[in-house]
Amino acid sequence: MEAVLRAGVVLVMRWLAALFAAGTVLLAAGGAHAAPADSVARADSAAGADAQSQSAYLAEQLRRDPVYISDQLPRAVPRSTAPAFAAEAKRLHVPTYLVVLPLHTSGGPDSGLLAGIHDRLGRKGLYVSLSEMGLMDVQTYGVSVPGAQDAQTATSYEMPTDATPREEFRHFVDVLTSGQANQRADRARAAYGGAYNSHEPPALHTSRTDREDQSFLTGVAVTGVPLAALLIAKYAVRRRRLRREEGEAGSPGGRRWPLLELGALALAGLLAFTASQVFDDTTTGDGSVPTATDMRARVDRVAEGLRHDPLYVDPESPSSLDAGRRAELRKRIGALPVPVLVTVVPTSTDDESQGDEDRLAKALHDRLHRDALFVFAEPTGGGIQIVNYGTPVDSAYLYGRPRDLVYADPTTGPLGSQLDKLLTYLSKAPKSPHADQPYPPRPAPDPAAEQRLPGLFSGDFRPGLFIGGLAALLLFGLVVAVWALVRSLVRGRARSLAAAAAPIQPRKSWLRRTAREEVAALTGELEAATELPEKARRRAWECLDAAALLVDGDSDGLIDDDATPASLACAIVLARAGRAAVREPSTAAHICHRNPLHGTAVERAPKPPAGSRRAPRGPVCAACLKTPGEMLRLYGADDSGRQGYGPYPEHPGPLASLAKGAGIDQLTREVRESFGVH
């Protein structure tokens, strides 16, 4: 979209430039009720005379050198870059005449400026006009340059808004010499010229805004990434340390913290070094820096003109002041009671004063070494500004100008009429007892400093450091929250799986199915295990034999129909204990007394002190060690003969011995003894 806007602005400004000269005539005609009829004719002839004056002046300059750069754009196009433009023009192998003028004076396709220059120069060739906005017009006279207009179109679309006139002209020459100007123009229109196309060419240069973004991004990365990595690593190490036994946690953790911090510092240094290599631009623009001669060229020209004439009209710009009007204004200026110097020149932010009339007035005053009332008028816009240097004119009177004299409104009439009103006004100005001296204006920015980019580690780098630290803390908090959520979900799933594997009140159908699966699984694992320690192998086989006695008395491989819930639960416990011995021979020798279906215990409670009435605490699994679970309840008849679900210690059979702290080996012995097997 920016490329489309740029092309639109260039086209609009071309048309405006073409109409500026004639516009003053129309303004004069619009105010005919207040001006004599001959004023219109005089303005009309002035426009024609002015066009001739501008074209004649530029033609004379091109006669000396085929590349003419205005001295009014030293910050954008220094005159010292003329050899670079000439070198590009030589690549075209046709006579090329190039003028670089301020935007409002550079003309457009229908302004007739290049045609007028050609008529007065009388030479065949390719004529090109540029402004600080880029290519303005391209015309050929007496030579064949196929694709010149297409090359101009392609350049207008393909070049980004930060391209300098020198880069635009180089691109124009590249397109024109490529032999594909027509195709590139069509592609450029398709890529950047659509009404709904927001695509734009990438920027050529790093701007100050870009550098601020780079500094901010670097600051965020230098603190955010290492700090986030450090916090997350420390959190992970701390979580790992908490899972260890307390005796092993202190020493390794204490040795690890400095290493993590040094690693974070090294990462920050690496990021800073990488950023300095990636964002390595030190200046913006095409590297064209104006010389001291470039910066004083316009002031020298205007000052030289004012030494011989109190009215100086810029020869590069169109103006509505013809020879008769200029003579009349000079006569009126000479009749004023105070010295007045009128300068009709355009101002822009790309000139030596950066568009500030106060700076221009000071430069002229210093160069001329004379006090005067400096009047600056825009040749095409009609705006007027006054700077009083040492003349005895009442400043309050100057700034209290009447309503019909608006200094910066071009719609009030042509420039000649405005200057007439001003001189009439000054002729009546009361004198002041003291000569007025303006406040010294601030020096204009150094053009080289304007192009110099701030250091990467300055400006927004510090705010970036702060934001990076906040971002790291937010990221760390998010990681902790997500980790807590994941742990909660995992624990919930683990609890669900544990509940499914060890229900508190299992049905008999679940007991029969699980007993069959667990006994079969233990049988398969024992057959596959070939290198088990003797103790673990003996325990596993004893668990398998005891489980088979409980649920498969006839040894047919099927669960007995008369197997009780207590027998089925005891068989499941034994089968799981045997499988645990096969997988981990050093596993504990006790079963969780809260719910034997939980599996082996991780802690054996010490015996209570002598004389204590507190009952000894039985061994428990890891889950019950943190949060004691409910006791296993089985269906059947308890010791009193009542049917229903009750705690497993109340049911007859070997399983009840686990509630008293019996281990796996004792449980297998009790099972064998209950069946008379020794």
Buried (B, 14 or more C-beta within 10 A) or exposed (E): EBBBEBBEBBBEBBEBBBBBBBBBBBBBBEBEEEBEEEBBEBBBBBBEBBBEBBBBBBBBBBBEEBBBBBBBBBBBBBBBBBEBBBEBBEEBEBBBBBBBBBBBBBBBBEBBBBBBBBBBBEBBBBBBBBBBBBBBBBBBBEBEBEBBBBBBBBBBBBBBBBBBBBBBBBBBBBBBBEEBBBBBBBBBBEBBBEEEBEEBBEBBBBBBEBBBBBBBBBBBBBBBBBBBBBBBBBBEBEEEBEEEEEEEBEEEBEEBBEEBBEBBEEBBEEBBEEBEEEBEBEBBBBEBBBBEEBBBBBBEBBBEBBEEBBBBBBBBBBBBBBEEBBEBBBEBBEEBEBBBBBBBBBBBEBBBBBBBBBBBBBBBBEBBEEBBBBBBBBBBBBBBBBBBBBBBBBBEBBEEBEEEBBBEEBEBBBBBBBBBBBBEBBEEBEEBEEBBEBEEBEEBEEBEEBBBBBEBBEBBBEBBBEBBBBBBBEBBEEBBEEBEEEEEEEEEEEEEEBEEEBBBEBEBEBBBEBBBEBBEBBBEBBEEBEEBEEEBBBBBBBBBBBBBBBBBEEEEEEBBEEBBBBBBBBBBBBBBBBBBBBEEBEBBBBBBBBBBBBBBBBBBBEEEEEEEEEEEBBBBBEBBBEEEBEBBBBBBBBEEEEEEBBBBBBBBBBBBBBBEBBBBBBBBBBBBEBEEEE
